[in-house]
Amino acid sequence: MAGVSVLSDRVVAAIVVLGTGALDTARRIQARYPGSLIHGLASRVQGDVAFTELGPHLRDLYARNTPIVALCAAGIVIRCLASALADQLADKTIEPPVLAVAEDGSAVVPLLGGLGGVNVMAREIAAVLDIAPAITTSGELRFGTCLLNPPAGYVLADIEHGKRFVSDLLAGATTRVDGDAPWLDTADLPRAEHADLAIRITPYASEVAGELMIHPRCVVACLTALSSEDSIVERVRATLREHRLASMSLAAVLAPCSMMASAPLAAAAQALDVPLRFGTLPAGFETLGARDDGIIIALSPQPVDPSTLGQARGTLTVIGLGPGSADLMVPAARHALTRADDILGYETYVRMAGPFAPHQVLHCTDNREEMQRARHAFELASTGRNVVVVSSGDPGVFAMAAAVLEALDQARGNEQWNAVGLSVVPGVSAALATAARAGAPLGHDFCMLSLSDNLKPWAVIETRLRHAAQADLVMAFYNPVSRARPWQLDRALDIVREHRSGSTLVVLGRNVGRPGETLTTTTLDKLDSSQVDMRTMVIIGSSTTRGFPRTDDNGDWVYTPRWYE
């Protein structure tokens, strides 16, 4: 397996901080790698991402191939990772970069990921901190470069052969360079014009014993006809073999925009481990004998940056931020935000979703502009951008997921919108967050009702209230009151009281998961609208909902039993 070439400007790392004394250093490193997040130990420091235990958190990041910059002692990082990842640590080809940095920025030590660019990152971080990196790699110290980690756009053909090759050079052998390798021009290699060993830079396959093969990613597979995933993969590989091109030289798959929504094509590109782009081939490529099976191979004289080929398939992800606190946002939502080009939403929610990288564009609108926001999101995504629409709570509960789907439903004939990769990421809804704080009032059958009559007639709301009350369902009220709707909650309570006793337990959760959070337990006969505002979730229990005092004297636990009398 080949080493990973790191394009450092696109590194998105986890910058792990254990105390406030390291925050200044962490922010300087974060500025070097836009999009990287500061992961802070929850009990000590406020970061972009909170964690409670260092060991499990580092192991999870490592397992997800996330570059790690840990601002703590190197020994701590080693012990945390080595305890559970001994097998993975033995394989140098699959490890992400892992570095330890002194809290005050006085030292940077690359620990793991020599083939993932850890020494490159160490030098970049050291430059930011104005120090010398503690690099100990023998070949890199001797030759001034890591032969096993070529720059972005190039890939090493065989890591095991590469290790033997470097060992031979360290033992006194000489080499020559065949092909264009500008990064080696200043390397202190033991060169000889007629050396038996050679570093060969070529897109073509070769099995000559004394050659260290480095392939420029300069080949593009252009598709003109679709088929199944397996067929596409095999056709591309067969075409490469036909022209004696190394499979590692493949830089991208390029297809017409009409194929953008093809699932087999996306799966094939994933199987080939290259980006999938859509459009026409630009000038400057040599095409190698068009085949009759829908595959054309194009060869560039230089490594290809896939982002210069046509456009990617745009994505639109609708996420829920949860109730407001970072630790209640699901990881998939945070991941979507990290890779987004554009973030759209009601300004209050967009600000909650930060921090943002410098390249990310924020589109903040009024809370009543849902359909305009959804259409704008599709327009952006149809140009190949990664777009995120944010909601508070869960996006599918009285929030933006329905508006986005409605916009798409109304534009079914729009081929560009329908080609966008659409997904919805769930979040912790206000009802679930409030219920968790109170205990388990939603432990049995329940319903969620919005008391806003802006988009539906009040008569419909009254009918649903009566049926829910008659059915003895626990009820969670969204949008209970506002300045424009001051009377609806009192009317709703009157309807519920026709079917529930005054002793029915009620939970009021205001700003749950946000600053100023309050949780109140009361009863139906004591509740009135003056206790509630738009930031309050109202949960009215069923006939079986009960409560008892907490042992810390901090109110009551409230729950609805799973059984029914």
NUTOR-855187 format. One record per residue (C-alpha): residue in three letters; z, x negated, y negated. Coordinates in steps of 0.2 Angstrom, whole numbers, plus 2048, in hexadecimal, padded with zeros to 3 digits. Example, Ala and Ser with C-alpha at 12.3 -4.5 7.8 and 13.67 -1.06 7.14 Angstrom:
BEGIN
ala8277C2816ser8247BC805
END
This chain:
BEGIN
met800800800ala7FC7FA7EFgly8087F67E1val80A8027D2ser8027FD7C2val80D8027B4leu8058087A4ser81580579Aasp81181078Barg81281F797val82281A7A0val82E8297A0ala83F8227A5ala8508287A8ile85C81F79Cval86D8207A4val87C81F799leu88E81F79Egly89781E78Dthr89482177Agly89480E777ala88380D77Fleu87A81A776asp87380F768thr86B804775ala86581377Farg85C81B770arg85380A76Cile84D80A77Dgln84881C77Dala83E81976Darg83480C777tyr830819785pro82C82A77Cgly830838788ser83E82F791leu84F838791ile86183278Fhis86B83779Egly87D838799leu88D8387A3ala89384A79Fser8A584679Darg8A2837791val892839787gln886846781gly874842787asp86484B789val86884E79Cala87A84F7A2phe8808497B3thr8918497BBglu89183B7C8leu88782B7C6gly8838267D8pro87B8377DDhis8728387CCleu86A8267CEarg8668297E0asp85D83A7DBleu8538317CDtyr84E8237D9ala84982F7E7arg83E8387DAasn8358277D5thr83C8287C4pro83E8177BAile8508147B7val85880B7A8ala86B80A7ABleu87680579Dcys8847FE7A8ala8887EF7B3ala87A7EA7BFgly8877EA7CEile88A7FD7CAval8788017CCile8767F77DCarg8857FF7E4cys87F8107DFleu86E80E7E6ala8708037F5ser87D80E7FDala87081C801leu85F8147FFala85F80580Basp85080A813gln84680D803leu84C7FE7FBala8447F3809asp8337FA804lys82E7F27F4thr81E7FC7F2ile82780D7EFglu8358097E3pro83580E7D1pro83B8017C4val84E8007C2leu8567F67B5ala8687F27AFval86B7F079Cala87B7EB794glu8827F8789asp8817EE77Agly86F7E977Eser8737D7781ala86B7D6792val85D7DE79Cval85C7DB7AFpro84E7E27B9leu8557E67CAleu8487F07D4gly8367F47D3gly82D7E47D1leu81D7EC7D6gly8207FB7CBgly8207F17BBval8337EE7B9asn8307DD7B2val8247E47A6met8317F17A0ala83E7E37A0arg8347D9793glu8307E9789ile8427EE788ala8477DC784ala83B7DB776val8437EB76Fleu8547E4770asp84F7D276Bile8557C977Aala84E7C0789pro84C7CA799ala8557C37A9ile8457C27B4thr8487B97C4thr8377BC7CDser8317AB7D4gly81F7AE7D2glu8207B57C1leu82B7A77BBarg81F79A7C2phe80F7A27BDgly8147AC7AEthr80D7BC7B6cys8107C77C5leu8017C67D0leu8077D47DBasn8087E07CCpro7F77E07C3pro7F67EA7B2ala7F17FC7B0gly7E08007B6tyr7E17F37C5val7E97F57D6leu7EE7E87E3ala7E57EB7F4asp7F27E5800ile8047E17FBglu8097D880Bhis7FA7CC809gly7FE7CA7F7lys8107C47FBarg8097B7807phe7FC7B27FAval8097AF7ECser8147A67F9asp80679A7FCleu8037977EAleu8167937E8ala8157877F6gly80777D7EDala7F67867F1thr7E97887E4thr7DE7977E0arg7CF79C7D6val7CC7AD7CDasp7BC7B67D1gly7B87C57C6asp7BE7CB7B5ala7D17C97B3pro7D67C77A1trp7E87C87A4leu7E87B97AFasp7DF7AE7A1thr7F07A779Bala7F97A77ABasp7FF7967B1leu7F67977C2pro7F27887CDarg7E07897CBala7D27807D4glu7BF7837D3his7BC7827E6ala7CD7887ECasp7CE7917FCleu7D979F7F5ala7D17AB7E9ile7D77B97DEarg7C87C57DEile7C77D47D2thr7BA7E07D9pro7B87F27DDtyr7B07EE7EDala7B97EC7FEser7BB7DB806glu7C57D4814val7C37C1811ala7D37B9817gly7D67AE808glu7D47BB7FAleu7E17C47F0met7D77D47EDile7DA7DE7DChis7D07ED7D9pro7CC7F47C8arg7CD8077C8cys7BB8097C2val7B48167CEval7B28287CAala7AE8357D7cys7A38437CFleu7A38537D9thr7948607D7ala79986B7E5leu7A98727EDser7AF8737FEser7C0873807glu7CD866802asp7CB85B812ser7B885C810ile7B98567FEval7C5847802glu7BA842811arg7AA843807val7B18387F9arg7B882B805ala7A882B80Fthr79E8287FFleu7A981A7FAarg7A781280Bglu79481480Ahis79480A7FAarg7A17FD801leu7AD8027F3ala7C08017F5ser7C98117F5met7D680A7E9ser7C88087DCleu7C781A7DAala7CD81F7C9ala7CA8327C8val7C18417CFleu7B58497C2ala7AF85B7C4pro7A78687B9cys7B28737AFser7AC8827BAmet7B787B7C8met7C78797BEala7D08877C7ser7CB8807D9ala7DB87E7E3pro7D28737F1leu7CB8687E3ala7DD8657DCala7E48627EDala7D68567F1ala7D984C7E1gln7EC84B7E6ala7E78457F7leu7DC8387F0asp7EB8347E4val7E08347D4pro7DF83E7C4leu7D484D7C4arg7C98507B5phe7BC85C7AFgly7AC85A7A5thr79D84F7A6leu79B83C7A9pro79B832799ala78E824796gly79181379Cphe7928177AFglu7878117BDthr78481F7CAleu7828197DBgly7758237E5ala7788357E4arg77C83D7F4asp77784F7FAasp7898547FEgly78F8577ECile7978467E9ile7908397DCile7998287DAala79A8217C9leu79E80F7C5ser7A58087B5pro7A47F57B0gln7B77F77AApro7C68007B1val7C58137ADasp7D281C7A3pro7D282D7AAser7D783579Athr7C6830793leu7BD83B7A0gly7BA84D79Agln7CB85679Bala7D985A7A7arg7DD86B7ADgly7E98727A0thr7FA8797A5leu80488779Ethr8168877A4val82289579File83488F7A0gly84589679Eleu85288B794gly86189479Cpro86F89A791gly86E88B786ser87887C78Dala86E86D794asp87786D7A4leu87287F7A8met85F87C7A6val85687A7B7pro84F8687BAala83D8707BCala83E8767AAarg8448667A3his83685D7ADala8298697A5leu82F865794thr82E853797arg81C85379Cala81786078Fasp80A85D780asp80F86D777ile81E877777leu81E889771gly82B89676Dtyr83789E762glu83E890757thr85089275Ctyr84B89076Eval83F88276Barg84C878762met85887B771ala84B87377Cgly84B862774pro84B853772phe838851771ala82D842772pro82383D763his81284276Agln81985476Eval813862763leu81F87075Fhis81888275Bcys82788C754thr82489F751asp82E8AE74Dasn8378B775Barg82C8C6759glu81B8BD75Cglu81B8BC76Fmet8098C1772gln8028B6764arg80C8A876Cala8068AB77Darg7F48AB778his7F689B76Eala7FE89377Dphe7EE897788glu7E389177Aleu7EC88077Aala7ED87F78Dser7DA88378Fthr7D6872786gly7DF868794arg7F086778Casn801869795val80987878Cval81A87F78Eval820890787val833891786ser83F8A0788ser8528A0788gly85A8A5798asp84D8AA7A6pro83A8AB79Fgly8378BA7ABval8468C47A4phe8428CD794ala8398BD78Fmet8298B478Dala8228B479Fala81D8C679Eala8148C378Dval80B8B4794leu8058BE7A3glu8008CD798ala7F68C178Dleu7ED8BB79Casp7EA8CC7A3gln7E28D2793ala7D68C3794arg7D18C37A6gly7BF8BF7A1asn7C48AF798glu7BF8A27A4gln7C889479Atrp7D889D79Aasn7D78A27ACala7D488F7B1val7E588A7A9gly7F28867B6leu8008937B3ser8118927BAval82289A7B6val8328907B8pro84289A7B9gly8528987AFval86489E7AFser8638AF7A7ala8708B579Aala8778C17A7leu8798B57B4ala8818A87A9thr88E8B57A2ala8918BB7B4ala8958A97B9arg8A18A67ABala8AA8B67B0gly8AA8B47C2ala89E8C07CCpro89C8D07C4leu88A8D17CAgly8908CF7DChis8898DF7E2asp87A8EA7DDphe8768E87CAcys8698EB7BDmet8638E37ADleu85F8EF79Eser8598EB78Dleu85F8F7780ser8528F2773asp846900770asn8398F5766leu82D8F5775lys83290577Fpro83891677Atrp84B919779ala849928784val84391D792ile85391278Fglu85E921790thr8569277A1arg8599167A9leu86B9157A2arg86F9257AAhis8679217BBala8709107BBala8809187B7gln87E9257C4ala87A9187D1asp88A90F7CDleu8808FF7C9val8888F07C0met87E8F07AFala87A8E17A5phe8748E5793tyr8688DA78Aasn8648DC777pro8738E8775val8748E9762ser86B8E2753arg86B8E6740ala85B8F0743arg8638F9752pro8758FC74Etrp87890C758gln87090A769leu87F901772asp88B90F76Darg87F91C774ala87C912784leu88F911786asp891924784ile884927792val88D91A79Earg89E92279Aglu8979337A1his89792A7B2arg8A491C7B1ser8B791D7AFgly8BE91579Fser8C69087AAthr8B69007AFleu8B68EE7ACval8AA8E779Fval8A68D479Bleu89F8CF78Agly8988BD78Aarg8938B7779asn8898A6777val88C8A2789gly88689078Carg88588D779pro89288776Cgly89E895767glu89E89D779thr8AA8AB77Bleu8AE8B578Bthr8B78C6789thr8BC8D2797thr8C08E4791thr8BE8F6798leu8B1903795asp8BD90E78Blys8C290077Fleu8B08F977Casp8A68FD76Cser8978F6763ser8A28EC756gln8A68E0764val8948DC768asp8858D4760met8748CE765arg87B8BE76Cthr8868C8778met8838CC78Aval88B8DC78File88F8DE7A2ile8968EF7A7gly89E8F07B8ser89C8FC7C6ser8AA9077CDthr8AF8F97D9thr8AF8EB7CCarg8C08E37CBgly8C98D57C2phe8D98CA7C3pro8E18BD7B8arg8DB8AB7B9thr8E989E7BEasp8E58957AEasp8EA8A47A3asn8D88A379Cgly8D48B679Easp8CF8BE7AEtrp8C38BB7BDval8B78CA7BFtyr8AD8CE7CEthr8A48DC7D7pro8A88DC7EAarg8998DB7F6trp8A08EA800tyr89F8FC7FBglu8AB90A7FE
END
